[in-house]
Amino acid sequence: MERLRTAFNTICIGGAAIVWLFISALIAFPFLWLKSKNRDRAVRKFVYVQSCGIVFFMRLASKAFRVEKAERPQGSCVVVANHASALDLYTISAFRFNNVVYITKGWVFKLPFFRYVMKGAGYVDAETTSPTEMLGICKQAVQKGCDIVLFPQGTRKDPRARFKSGAFYLAEQLNLPVVPIAIVGTHKMLSVGSFWIKPAKIVLKAFPAKYPSDYPGELGHLHMAQDVKKQVMDFVDKEEFA
């Protein structure tokens, strides 16, 4: 039965998701291209709408789908989440973060179509952007009311990878709260290197914000990274083995 459900998910739901991405882009792009003022914000809104659609298809493909929200802080924030699947990027929309700048690996900027969206939205290539340039770009994004989204593990291949401290150093330098998010089950639904969409239980949880002021000292951002990883991965472990 699970093989049958996997085949249905992959062919029917996955196919519908691809059609959604293609048709929505086909409809939106002429308007985005003609828009001269605040085009980057319009592209980010477009990505949010597309992501909400993918989350809808994820719900259809899942065994169960649960979202646990927390009160988000006022103003901009840095959103950090664990990372084990290509689906993770879309799940951020489930928490209604609709004007975000992603900091991600450079290979995404080389993909056909996606590179134009990434550049148009003002997303940041973590591999070719120096720390000083990244800080400046993120300052400008925050002034525009954006949230900054990072996956501090930096890889999908090792779900237990450490949380690198760069995201937390960025939050410290910009004096922004950090919103930790736990993503459970996406690696079972769409694992690295696979195109099969398996039925899986998906749980998404946002935790209350953490503030740089709660982690004083030169190594404060390192301590925050350790605390956030423990909080997120403890929840992931609890849900996966429940």
Summary of the structure (lengths in Angstrom):
residues: 242
radius of gyration: 17.8
end to end distance: 22.3
largest distance: 55.1
contacts: 760
relative contact order: 0.17
helix: 52%
strand: 14%
